[in-house]
Amino acid sequence: MEQHINFITLGVADLAASRRFYRDVFGWRETADSNANIAFFRTGNALLFALFGKDALVQDAQATASGSGFPRFTLAHNVGSEAEVDALFAGFAGKNVQIVKAPQKVFWGGYSGYLAAPDGFLWEIAYNPFLRQLR
């Protein structure tokens, strides 16, 4: 099997609020495939990021919605320098974004901070000098 991820889909409590967050905070634009029930954002050549109502996602997966707290994963956006991380966080401050951790040097050799999306999903904004190919 070829190794790749085509979609990352988040189950969200308020689809409209999440759409606004990714549009207004990150500047992302929805694809033409979006509709009233799901929002798609193209984040690269092959990866789509999707927002789906959490109850609809639970039903689609035939799973249960029990549990809460830290979802045991984070999402990351890598940029080209520490200054870019700082500039993004400065912009987030004017958009009422919940900053979880201010940008700082981190133990693995990079520089990053965290913010929370409306449903608490954590986004790391990072400069990673070891992953030049991701920028």
C-alpha positions as CSV (number, residue, x, y, z in Angstrom):
1,M,0.0,0.0,0.0
2,E,1.3,3.5,-0.9
3,Q,1.9,5.6,2.2
4,H,-0.1,8.8,2.3
5,I,-3.0,10.5,4.2
6,N,-5.8,11.9,2.1
7,F,-8.0,13.5,4.8
8,I,-7.9,14.7,8.3
9,T,-11.5,15.1,9.6
10,L,-12.4,16.8,12.9
11,G,-15.7,16.2,14.5
12,V,-16.8,19.7,15.7
13,A,-19.6,20.9,17.9
14,D,-20.4,24.0,15.9
15,L,-19.6,23.7,12.2
16,A,-20.3,27.4,11.5
17,A,-18.0,28.6,14.3
18,S,-15.2,26.2,13.1
19,R,-15.6,27.3,9.5
20,R,-15.1,30.9,10.7
21,F,-12.1,30.0,12.8
22,Y,-10.2,28.3,10.0
23,R,-11.2,31.1,7.5
24,D,-10.5,34.1,9.8
25,V,-7.6,32.8,11.9
26,F,-5.7,30.7,9.3
27,G,-6.9,32.4,6.2
28,W,-8.0,29.1,4.6
29,R,-10.6,28.9,1.9
30,E,-13.1,26.1,1.5
31,T,-13.1,24.0,-1.6
32,A,-16.1,23.8,-4.0
33,D,-16.9,20.4,-2.5
34,S,-18.0,21.8,0.8
35,N,-21.7,21.9,1.7
36,A,-24.0,22.6,4.6
37,N,-22.9,19.4,6.4
38,I,-19.1,19.4,5.8
39,A,-16.3,21.8,5.1
40,F,-13.2,20.9,3.1
41,F,-10.0,22.9,3.0
42,R,-7.1,21.9,0.6
43,T,-4.0,22.1,2.7
44,G,-1.4,20.8,0.2
45,N,-1.2,18.9,-3.1
46,A,-3.0,15.8,-1.8
47,L,-4.2,16.5,1.7
48,L,-7.7,17.7,2.5
49,F,-8.7,18.9,6.0
50,A,-12.4,18.4,6.8
51,L,-14.8,19.7,9.4
52,F,-17.9,17.5,10.1
53,G,-20.5,17.8,12.9
54,K,-19.3,15.6,15.7
55,D,-22.6,13.7,16.1
56,A,-22.7,13.1,12.3
57,L,-19.1,11.8,12.4
58,V,-19.9,9.5,15.3
59,Q,-22.9,8.2,13.4
60,D,-20.9,7.8,10.1
61,A,-18.2,5.8,12.0
62,Q,-20.8,3.8,13.9
63,A,-18.8,4.7,17.1
64,T,-19.7,6.2,20.5
65,A,-19.1,9.8,21.5
66,S,-18.1,9.0,25.1
67,G,-14.9,10.5,26.6
68,S,-13.5,14.0,26.9
69,G,-10.4,15.9,27.6
70,F,-7.1,15.9,25.7
71,P,-7.7,14.1,22.4
72,R,-4.2,12.6,22.4
73,F,-3.1,14.3,19.2
74,T,-2.1,17.7,17.9
75,L,-2.1,19.3,14.5
76,A,0.9,21.4,13.4
77,H,1.6,24.1,10.9
78,N,5.4,24.6,10.2
79,V,6.8,27.9,9.1
80,G,10.3,29.0,8.0
81,S,11.6,30.9,11.0
82,E,11.1,31.8,14.7
83,A,10.1,35.3,13.5
84,E,7.2,33.8,11.4
85,V,6.0,31.9,14.5
86,D,6.0,35.2,16.5
87,A,4.3,37.1,13.7
88,L,1.5,34.6,13.5
89,F,0.9,34.7,17.3
90,A,0.9,38.5,17.2
91,G,-1.9,38.3,14.7
92,F,-3.8,35.7,16.7
93,A,-3.9,38.1,19.7
94,G,-6.2,40.5,17.7
95,K,-8.6,37.7,16.7
96,N,-9.5,36.4,20.2
97,V,-7.7,33.1,19.7
98,Q,-7.1,31.0,22.8
99,I,-3.3,30.8,23.2
100,V,-2.4,27.6,25.1
101,K,1.3,28.1,25.1
102,A,3.2,31.2,23.9
103,P,6.0,30.7,21.4
104,Q,9.3,29.5,22.9
105,K,12.3,27.4,22.3
106,V,11.4,23.7,22.9
107,F,13.3,20.6,24.0
108,W,13.5,19.0,20.6
109,G,15.5,21.9,19.1
110,G,12.7,24.0,17.5
111,Y,10.5,26.9,18.4
112,S,6.8,26.7,18.8
113,G,3.6,27.7,20.5
114,Y,0.1,26.3,20.7
115,L,-3.4,27.6,20.2
116,A,-6.8,26.0,20.6
117,A,-9.5,25.7,17.9
118,P,-13.1,26.2,19.0
119,D,-13.5,22.5,20.0
120,G,-10.2,22.4,21.8
121,F,-8.1,20.8,19.1
122,L,-4.6,21.9,19.7
123,W,-2.6,23.5,16.8
124,E,1.2,23.8,17.1
125,I,2.7,26.6,15.1
126,A,6.3,25.7,14.8
127,Y,9.7,26.4,13.3
128,N,11.5,23.1,13.0
129,P,15.0,23.6,11.6
130,F,15.3,19.8,11.0
131,L,12.2,19.6,8.7
132,R,13.1,22.0,5.9
133,Q,11.2,19.8,3.4
134,L,7.8,20.6,5.1
135,R,8.0,24.3,4.4
